[in-house]
């Protein structure tokens, strides 16, 4: 059976297009005793062309016998080449919760928050005929789970029953009290629902309250303690499948990532550099080796208790100030841009075919990112705050969205990436991010100043909004309270939309034709190029005699 299974798996892997995503994302998750205010924190960057639109999907009560559709390609709904594909139906829940939908769904009204990253896994686990993809599981988990444990149970049971079709995926799943890392992979191409066997292999590990962890495109769950039900959950077939495939023997330590993801995708250090950098920023005293051959420990204690702003800084990082600094060297150009576009294998030098640029956490192709903040001892409407940013984090602004928000501005839902559109908030950030690459070392100062101004404003007004809501809440007028916070969220988005376009046109005027122009006097300063860069590119060599 094992030999037949493996041969069939490898054959199908050669014939089928990999259904999972491999554009790469990064997640950080922190327990309540690792944070300054006793909150749960989760950060997430969604890197690639994914649906960046943020919408509110209302919960509802469903009639007996109602069915819920199951789709492929939920996450790519701004890509015309990847239409939504209905693959089946499952029984609808009697009642569903309101949730916030993007390419990968993010938050529900019960203060459950999720962040995703892909880890690919083994070809032998792929099952393209199964029903569930990770983003569809997130939809069901957020619609049906009032806690992190409930959401994980919902996703695990649905995947086991209807089959998991995607490659290896991971989710940070958090609520008011705890945060978990959930990892899942498929049952292989021979599985079908009629077999009676579980259609997915999955595990979940709880983040210790006083620690944080992170993941970036490779499985991170290590040894599973099958006797510790408080800190581990897993599918019923997790050991049996590995044993049948010859990947694990009874009596050996059961290290999930070594068994199900022994060879992560990507070039050397593709995942590791981001993991090292997150730990380096939040626990510099640990002094991890950036070139370590073994995986870093999943959990670390932060050197200081974490705040939302700390995870914002992690999301915005491009290795600045380290020996891997992407703003340095000839590849950064004369003005230190950290952007490194994707480079095809045919373009790479012969002795570097298996290598690539260092992969930062903040990446040019990011569709959106977020920091989920779940605050204790607050009503559900305001307990969770989704700090949501569009496009690459280092040139974006994080806007607060309460879990009780009832609607969002139209500007967040204009999606055509092939047509420039000033009505789109995404385009405002995408334009500024691209324009900044022309003179990054100069423009990033203007961008950071505006970024800081707007975000400081949100941090200063949020407590007053909390207080105003609580007054309505205590007066048993929750409807008026949710209207208040919805207006607050929408006003902030509209403010950012306007002011970021204002910044865009300011940057166009200030940095024109290579000059730096004073907007008050109109004086144009010729800044030229850095001397070091001129030397690197051979400035003045045009008069040299050609070599014979």
C-alpha positions as CSV (number, residue, x, y, z in Angstrom):
1,X,0.0,0.0,0.0
2,X,2.7,2.5,1.0
3,X,4.7,1.9,-2.3
4,X,1.6,2.3,-4.4
5,X,0.6,5.4,-2.5
6,X,3.9,7.1,-2.9
7,X,4.2,6.3,-6.6
8,X,0.7,7.6,-7.3
9,X,1.5,10.7,-5.3
10,X,4.7,11.5,-7.2
11,X,3.0,10.9,-10.5
12,X,0.1,13.2,-9.7
13,X,2.5,15.8,-8.3
14,X,4.3,15.8,-11.7
15,X,1.0,16.2,-13.6
16,X,-1.0,18.6,-11.5
17,X,-0.4,22.3,-10.8
18,X,0.3,22.9,-7.2
19,X,-2.9,24.3,-5.8
20,X,-1.4,26.1,-2.8
21,X,0.1,29.5,-2.6
22,X,3.9,30.0,-2.4
23,X,4.2,33.8,-2.5
24,X,5.1,33.8,1.2
25,X,3.8,35.4,4.3
26,X,5.1,36.1,7.9
27,X,3.3,35.8,11.2
28,X,4.2,36.8,14.8
29,X,1.9,35.8,17.8
30,X,2.3,36.8,21.4
31,X,0.7,35.5,24.6
32,X,-1.0,37.8,27.1
33,X,1.8,37.8,29.6
34,X,4.4,38.7,26.9
35,X,2.6,42.0,26.2
36,X,2.6,45.3,28.0
37,X,-1.2,45.5,28.5
38,X,-2.1,41.9,28.9
39,X,-3.5,41.7,25.4
40,X,-3.0,39.0,22.8
41,X,-1.1,40.2,19.7
42,X,-0.9,38.6,16.2
43,X,0.8,40.2,13.2
44,X,0.5,39.0,9.6
45,X,1.8,40.1,6.2
46,X,0.0,38.8,3.1
47,X,2.7,38.8,0.5
48,X,1.6,38.3,-3.1
49,X,-1.3,39.2,-5.4
50,X,-4.2,38.4,-3.1
51,X,-7.6,40.0,-2.6
52,X,-6.7,43.1,-0.6
53,X,-10.3,44.3,-0.1
54,X,-11.5,44.4,3.5
55,X,-15.3,43.8,3.9
56,X,-17.7,43.0,6.7
57,X,-19.7,39.8,6.1
58,X,-22.7,39.8,8.5
59,X,-23.5,36.8,10.6
60,X,-27.0,35.3,10.2
61,X,-29.4,32.7,11.3
62,X,-29.9,29.8,8.8
63,X,-32.9,27.7,8.2
64,X,-32.8,23.9,8.9
65,X,-31.3,22.1,6.0
66,X,-29.5,25.2,4.6
67,X,-26.2,24.6,2.7
68,X,-23.0,26.6,2.8
69,X,-21.0,26.8,-0.5
70,X,-17.4,25.7,-0.6
71,X,-15.0,27.5,-3.0
72,X,-11.5,27.4,-4.4
73,X,-9.6,30.6,-5.1
74,X,-11.3,32.8,-2.5
75,X,-7.9,34.4,-1.8
76,X,-7.3,35.5,-5.4
77,X,-10.5,37.4,-6.1
78,X,-8.7,40.5,-7.5
79,X,-6.9,38.3,-10.1
80,X,-9.1,38.0,-13.3
81,X,-7.2,34.8,-14.3
82,X,-8.3,33.0,-11.1
83,X,-12.1,33.0,-11.0
84,X,-14.0,31.7,-8.0
85,X,-14.7,28.0,-8.3
86,X,-17.5,26.3,-6.4
87,X,-16.5,22.8,-5.5
88,X,-19.3,21.7,-3.3
89,X,-21.6,22.4,-0.3
90,X,-21.7,21.4,3.4
91,X,-24.5,21.8,5.9
92,X,-24.8,25.4,7.1
93,X,-24.4,26.3,10.8
94,X,-27.6,27.2,12.6
95,X,-26.1,30.6,13.3
96,X,-22.9,32.3,11.9
97,X,-20.9,35.1,13.3
98,X,-20.0,38.3,11.5
99,X,-16.4,38.2,10.2
100,X,-14.0,40.5,8.3
101,X,-13.1,39.1,4.9
102,X,-10.0,39.7,2.9
103,X,-8.0,37.3,0.7
104,X,-7.4,35.3,3.9
105,X,-10.2,36.2,6.4
106,X,-8.9,38.0,9.5
107,X,-11.3,38.6,12.4
108,X,-14.8,37.9,13.7
109,X,-17.2,39.6,16.1
110,X,-16.2,37.3,18.9
111,X,-12.6,38.6,18.9
112,X,-11.1,35.6,17.2
113,X,-8.2,36.7,14.9
114,X,-6.2,34.7,12.4
115,X,-3.0,35.2,10.4
116,X,-1.8,32.8,7.7
117,X,1.5,31.6,6.2
118,X,2.2,28.8,3.6
119,X,4.7,26.0,4.2
120,X,4.2,23.8,1.1
121,X,4.9,20.4,2.6
122,X,5.5,17.1,0.8
123,X,4.1,16.3,-2.6
124,X,2.8,13.0,-1.2
125,X,0.3,14.9,0.9
126,X,-1.4,16.9,-1.9
127,X,-5.0,16.0,-2.6
128,X,-6.4,18.3,-5.4
129,X,-9.8,16.5,-5.4
130,X,-10.5,17.3,-1.7
131,X,-12.9,20.2,-0.9
132,X,-11.2,22.5,1.6
133,X,-8.6,25.2,1.1
134,X,-7.1,27.1,4.0
135,X,-9.0,30.4,3.3
136,X,-12.3,28.5,3.1
137,X,-11.5,26.8,6.4
138,X,-10.8,30.3,7.9
139,X,-14.2,31.5,6.7
140,X,-15.9,28.5,8.4
141,X,-13.7,28.8,11.5
142,X,-14.5,32.5,12.0
143,X,-18.2,32.1,11.2
144,X,-18.6,29.2,13.6
145,X,-15.9,29.6,16.3
146,X,-16.4,31.9,19.4
147,X,-12.9,31.0,20.7
148,X,-9.6,30.0,19.2
149,X,-10.1,26.4,20.4
150,X,-13.5,26.3,18.9
151,X,-12.3,27.7,15.5
152,X,-9.5,25.1,15.4
153,X,-11.9,22.3,16.2
154,X,-14.3,23.5,13.4
155,X,-11.5,23.7,10.9
156,X,-9.9,20.4,11.8
157,X,-13.2,18.5,11.8
158,X,-14.3,20.0,8.4
159,X,-10.9,19.2,6.9
160,X,-10.9,15.7,8.1
161,X,-14.5,15.1,6.9
162,X,-14.3,16.8,3.5
163,X,-10.6,16.6,2.7
164,X,-7.9,19.2,2.6
165,X,-6.8,20.1,-0.9
166,X,-4.1,22.7,-0.4
167,X,-0.3,22.3,0.4
168,X,1.0,22.8,3.9
169,X,-0.5,25.9,5.6
170,X,-0.4,27.5,9.0
171,X,-2.6,29.9,11.0
172,X,-2.1,31.9,14.1
173,X,-5.5,31.6,15.8
174,X,-6.1,33.9,18.8
175,X,-8.9,35.0,21.1
176,X,-9.0,37.1,24.3
177,X,-7.3,34.5,26.4
178,X,-4.8,32.5,24.2
179,X,-3.2,32.1,20.9
180,X,-2.4,28.9,19.0
181,X,-0.4,27.9,15.9
182,X,-2.4,25.6,13.7
183,X,-0.7,23.7,10.9
184,X,-2.3,21.5,8.3
185,X,-1.5,19.4,5.2
186,X,-3.4,17.0,2.9
187,X,-4.1,13.2,3.0
188,X,-2.5,12.4,-0.4
189,X,-4.1,12.0,-3.8
190,X,-5.6,8.6,-3.2
191,X,-7.9,9.8,-0.4
192,X,-11.6,10.2,-1.0
193,X,-14.5,11.0,1.3
194,X,-16.0,7.5,0.9
195,X,-12.8,5.9,2.4
196,X,-13.9,6.8,5.9
197,X,-10.4,7.9,6.7
198,X,-9.5,11.5,7.9
199,X,-9.0,13.8,4.9
200,X,-6.3,16.0,6.6
201,X,-3.3,15.8,8.9
202,X,-3.1,18.7,11.3
203,X,-1.7,19.8,14.6
204,X,-2.0,22.9,16.8
205,X,0.2,24.1,19.6
206,X,-0.6,26.8,22.2
207,X,1.7,29.7,22.6
208,X,2.9,30.0,26.2
209,X,1.3,33.1,27.9
210,X,4.7,34.7,28.6
211,X,6.2,34.1,25.2
212,X,5.8,34.8,21.5
213,X,6.5,32.8,18.4
214,X,6.8,33.4,14.7
215,X,6.6,31.5,11.4
216,X,7.5,32.3,7.8
217,X,6.9,29.6,5.1
218,X,8.1,26.5,6.8
219,X,6.3,24.3,9.4
220,X,7.2,25.4,12.9
221,X,5.5,23.0,15.2
222,X,8.2,20.7,16.8
223,X,7.8,17.7,19.1
224,X,4.2,17.0,20.0
225,X,3.4,15.9,23.5
226,X,0.4,13.7,23.0
227,X,-0.3,13.6,26.7
228,X,-0.7,17.4,27.0
229,X,-4.2,18.2,25.9
230,X,-4.0,21.7,27.3
231,X,-1.3,22.8,24.9
232,X,-1.6,20.4,21.9
233,X,-4.5,19.4,19.5
234,X,-4.1,17.2,16.5
235,X,-5.9,15.0,14.0
236,X,-6.6,11.4,14.8
237,X,-4.4,10.1,11.9
238,X,-1.3,12.2,12.6
239,X,0.9,9.3,13.7
240,X,-0.6,6.6,11.6
241,X,-0.1,8.4,8.3
242,X,3.5,9.2,9.1
243,X,4.2,5.6,10.1
244,X,2.5,4.2,7.0
245,X,4.6,6.5,4.8
246,X,7.8,5.5,6.5
247,X,8.5,9.0,7.8
248,X,8.3,8.0,11.5
249,X,8.8,4.9,13.6
250,X,7.1,4.1,16.9
251,X,9.4,5.1,19.8
252,X,11.0,8.0,17.9
253,X,10.3,11.6,18.9
254,X,7.3,13.0,16.9
255,X,8.7,16.3,15.5
256,X,5.9,17.6,13.3
257,X,8.0,19.9,11.0
258,X,10.7,17.2,10.4
259,X,8.1,14.6,9.5
260,X,5.7,16.7,7.3
261,X,8.0,19.5,6.0
262,X,11.6,18.2,6.0
263,X,12.5,20.3,2.9
264,X,10.9,23.8,3.0
265,X,10.6,25.5,-0.3
266,X,12.6,28.5,-1.4
267,X,16.3,29.4,-1.6
268,X,18.7,29.1,1.4
269,X,17.6,31.3,4.3
270,X,14.3,32.2,2.5
271,X,12.4,31.5,5.7
272,X,15.2,31.6,8.3
273,X,16.3,35.1,7.6
274,X,12.9,36.5,8.6
275,X,12.6,34.2,11.6
276,X,16.0,35.3,12.8
277,X,15.2,39.0,12.2
278,X,11.9,38.9,14.2
279,X,13.6,37.2,17.1
280,X,16.6,39.6,16.7
281,X,14.2,42.6,17.0
282,X,12.1,41.4,19.9
283,X,14.7,39.3,21.9
284,X,18.1,40.7,20.9
285,X,19.7,39.3,24.1
286,X,19.2,35.8,22.8
287,X,21.8,36.3,20.0
288,X,20.6,33.7,17.5
289,X,22.9,32.6,14.7
290,X,21.5,34.0,11.4
291,X,23.0,31.0,9.6
292,X,21.9,28.3,12.0
293,X,21.4,24.9,10.3
294,X,18.6,23.8,12.7
295,X,15.3,25.5,13.2
296,X,15.2,28.2,15.9
297,X,13.0,27.4,19.0
298,X,9.5,28.3,18.1
299,X,8.9,30.3,21.3
300,X,11.0,33.1,22.9
301,X,10.6,35.5,25.8
302,X,10.7,39.1,24.6
303,X,13.4,41.3,26.1
304,X,10.6,43.8,27.0
305,X,6.9,43.4,27.1
306,X,5.4,43.9,23.6
307,X,3.1,46.5,22.3
308,X,1.2,46.9,19.0
309,X,3.9,49.3,17.8
310,X,6.6,46.6,18.3
311,X,4.8,44.3,15.9
312,X,4.3,47.1,13.4
313,X,8.1,47.6,13.4
314,X,8.6,43.9,12.8
315,X,6.2,44.0,9.8
316,X,8.0,47.0,8.4
317,X,11.5,45.6,8.7
318,X,13.8,45.1,5.7
319,X,17.0,44.1,7.7
320,X,18.1,47.7,8.1
321,X,21.1,48.1,10.4
322,X,22.2,44.4,10.0
323,X,24.9,43.0,7.8
324,X,22.0,41.9,5.5
325,X,20.7,45.5,5.2
326,X,18.8,45.7,1.9
327,X,19.3,49.5,1.7
328,X,23.1,49.0,1.3
329,X,25.2,47.8,-1.7
330,X,24.9,48.2,-5.4
331,X,21.7,46.3,-5.6
332,X,20.0,49.0,-3.5
333,X,20.8,51.6,-6.2
334,X,22.1,55.1,-5.5
335,X,19.2,55.9,-3.1
336,X,19.1,52.7,-1.0
337,X,15.8,51.1,-2.0
338,X,15.2,47.8,-0.1
339,X,13.1,46.5,-3.0
340,X,14.3,43.4,-4.8
341,X,12.1,42.2,-7.6
342,X,11.6,38.5,-8.3
343,X,14.4,37.1,-10.4
344,X,13.8,34.1,-12.7
345,X,16.2,31.2,-12.7
346,X,17.2,31.9,-16.3
347,X,18.3,35.4,-15.3
348,X,20.5,34.3,-12.4
349,X,24.3,33.9,-12.8
350,X,25.4,30.3,-13.4
351,X,26.9,29.9,-10.0
352,X,23.9,31.3,-8.2
353,X,21.0,29.4,-9.8
354,X,19.8,28.1,-6.4
355,X,20.1,31.4,-4.6
356,X,18.0,34.5,-4.4
357,X,17.9,38.0,-2.8
358,X,17.6,38.0,1.0
359,X,13.9,38.0,1.8
360,X,12.7,40.7,4.2
361,X,9.6,40.8,6.2
362,X,8.3,44.0,4.5
363,X,8.0,43.1,0.8
364,X,7.1,45.1,-2.3
365,X,4.5,42.6,-3.3
366,X,2.5,42.6,0.0
367,X,-1.2,43.0,-0.6
368,X,-2.0,43.9,3.0
369,X,-0.8,43.4,6.5
370,X,-2.3,43.6,10.0
371,X,-1.6,43.6,13.7
372,X,-4.5,42.0,15.6
373,X,-4.9,43.3,19.1
374,X,-7.2,41.4,21.5
375,X,-7.7,43.3,24.7
376,X,-8.9,41.7,27.9
377,X,-12.0,42.7,30.0
378,X,-13.8,44.5,27.2
379,X,-17.1,43.9,25.4
380,X,-16.8,41.9,22.2
381,X,-17.6,45.0,20.1
382,X,-14.3,46.7,21.1
383,X,-12.2,43.9,22.5
384,X,-10.5,43.1,19.2
385,X,-8.9,45.8,17.1
386,X,-7.5,45.0,13.7
387,X,-4.8,47.4,12.7
388,X,-5.0,47.1,9.0
389,X,-2.5,48.3,6.4
390,X,-2.5,48.1,2.6
391,X,0.4,47.3,0.3
392,X,4.0,47.0,1.6
393,X,4.1,47.7,5.4
394,X,7.1,50.1,5.4
395,X,5.2,52.6,3.3
396,X,1.7,51.9,4.7
397,X,-0.4,53.2,7.6
398,X,-2.1,50.9,10.1
399,X,-5.7,51.9,10.5
400,X,-7.8,50.6,13.5
401,X,-10.9,48.5,12.8
402,X,-13.0,47.4,15.8
403,X,-14.6,43.9,15.8
404,X,-18.0,45.6,16.2
405,X,-17.6,47.7,13.0
406,X,-20.7,47.3,10.9
407,X,-19.4,48.7,7.5
408,X,-16.3,50.0,5.8
409,X,-15.7,52.7,3.1
410,X,-16.0,51.9,-0.5
411,X,-12.4,53.0,-1.1
412,X,-11.2,49.8,0.6
413,X,-13.1,47.7,-1.9
414,X,-11.9,49.1,-5.3
415,X,-9.8,46.3,-6.6
416,X,-8.6,46.6,-10.2
417,X,-4.8,46.5,-10.1
418,X,-4.4,46.9,-13.8
419,X,-6.1,50.4,-13.8
420,X,-4.8,53.3,-11.8
421,X,-7.7,54.6,-9.7
422,X,-7.5,57.5,-7.2
423,X,-10.7,56.3,-5.6
424,X,-8.9,53.3,-4.3
425,X,-7.0,53.4,-1.0
426,X,-4.9,50.4,-2.1
427,X,-3.7,52.5,-5.1
428,X,-2.7,55.4,-2.8
429,X,-0.3,53.1,-0.9
430,X,0.8,51.2,-3.9
431,X,1.6,54.4,-5.8
432,X,3.6,55.9,-2.9
433,X,5.5,52.6,-2.4
434,X,6.5,52.5,-6.0
435,X,7.3,56.2,-6.3
436,X,9.5,56.0,-3.1
437,X,11.8,53.5,-4.9
438,X,13.0,56.3,-7.1
439,X,14.7,58.1,-4.2
440,X,14.1,55.9,-1.2
441,X,16.7,57.3,1.2
442,X,15.1,60.7,0.9
443,X,11.4,59.9,0.5
444,X,11.2,57.4,3.3
445,X,11.8,60.2,5.8
446,X,8.7,62.1,4.5
447,X,6.7,58.8,4.5
448,X,7.7,57.9,8.0
449,X,6.8,61.3,9.3
450,X,3.3,61.1,7.9
451,X,3.0,57.5,8.9
452,X,3.9,58.4,12.5
453,X,1.6,61.4,12.6
454,X,-1.5,59.4,11.5
455,X,-0.8,56.4,13.7
456,X,0.0,58.5,16.8
457,X,-3.4,60.2,16.2
458,X,-5.1,56.8,16.2
459,X,-3.4,55.6,19.4
460,X,-4.3,58.9,21.1
461,X,-8.0,58.8,20.0
462,X,-8.7,55.1,20.5
463,X,-9.0,55.3,24.3
464,X,-11.6,58.1,24.0
465,X,-13.5,56.1,21.5
466,X,-13.4,53.1,23.9
467,X,-14.8,55.3,26.7
468,X,-17.5,56.7,24.5
469,X,-18.6,53.2,23.5
470,X,-18.6,52.0,27.1
471,X,-21.0,54.8,28.0
472,X,-23.4,53.6,25.4
473,X,-22.8,50.0,26.4
474,X,-23.5,50.6,30.1
475,X,-26.7,52.4,29.2
476,X,-27.7,49.2,27.3
477,X,-27.6,51.1,24.0
478,X,-25.2,48.8,22.1
479,X,-26.6,49.8,18.7
480,X,-25.7,53.4,19.3
481,X,-22.2,52.3,20.5
482,X,-21.6,50.2,17.3
483,X,-22.7,53.2,15.2
484,X,-20.2,55.4,17.1
485,X,-17.3,53.0,16.5
486,X,-18.3,52.4,12.9
487,X,-18.2,56.1,12.3
488,X,-14.8,56.4,14.0
489,X,-13.3,53.6,11.9
490,X,-14.8,55.0,8.6
491,X,-13.7,58.6,9.4
492,X,-10.1,57.3,10.0
493,X,-10.0,55.3,6.7
494,X,-11.3,58.4,4.8
495,X,-8.8,60.6,6.5
496,X,-5.9,58.3,5.6
497,X,-7.2,57.9,2.0
498,X,-7.2,61.7,1.5
499,X,-4.0,62.4,3.3
500,X,-2.0,59.6,1.6
501,X,-3.0,60.9,-1.8
502,X,-2.0,64.4,-0.7
503,X,1.4,62.9,0.4
504,X,1.7,61.1,-3.0
505,X,1.4,64.4,-4.9
506,X,3.6,66.2,-2.5
507,X,6.3,63.6,-3.1
508,X,5.9,63.9,-6.9
509,X,6.4,67.6,-6.7
510,X,9.3,67.5,-4.1
511,X,11.3,64.9,-5.9
512,X,11.1,65.8,-9.6
513,X,13.8,65.3,-12.2
514,X,16.3,64.2,-9.6
515,X,16.0,67.4,-7.6
516,X,14.8,68.0,-4.0
517,X,12.5,70.9,-4.3
518,X,11.5,73.1,-1.4
519,X,7.7,73.4,-1.5
520,X,7.8,76.9,0.1
521,X,10.5,78.6,-1.8
522,X,10.5,76.5,-5.0
523,X,14.3,76.2,-4.7
524,X,15.6,73.1,-6.4
525,X,18.6,71.4,-4.8
526,X,20.8,69.3,-7.0
527,X,21.6,66.2,-4.9
528,X,23.2,64.0,-7.6
529,X,24.4,60.6,-6.4
530,X,26.4,59.3,-3.5
531,X,30.1,59.2,-4.2
532,X,30.4,55.6,-3.1
533,X,27.8,54.5,-5.6
534,X,29.4,56.5,-8.4
535,X,32.7,54.7,-7.7
536,X,30.9,51.3,-7.7
537,X,29.3,51.9,-11.1
538,X,32.4,53.3,-12.7
539,X,31.5,57.0,-13.0
540,X,33.8,58.8,-15.4
541,X,35.2,55.7,-17.1
542,X,33.6,56.7,-20.4
543,X,36.9,58.3,-21.6
544,X,39.1,55.3,-20.8
545,X,40.8,53.4,-23.6
546,X,39.0,50.1,-24.4
547,X,40.9,47.1,-23.2
548,X,42.5,44.9,-26.0
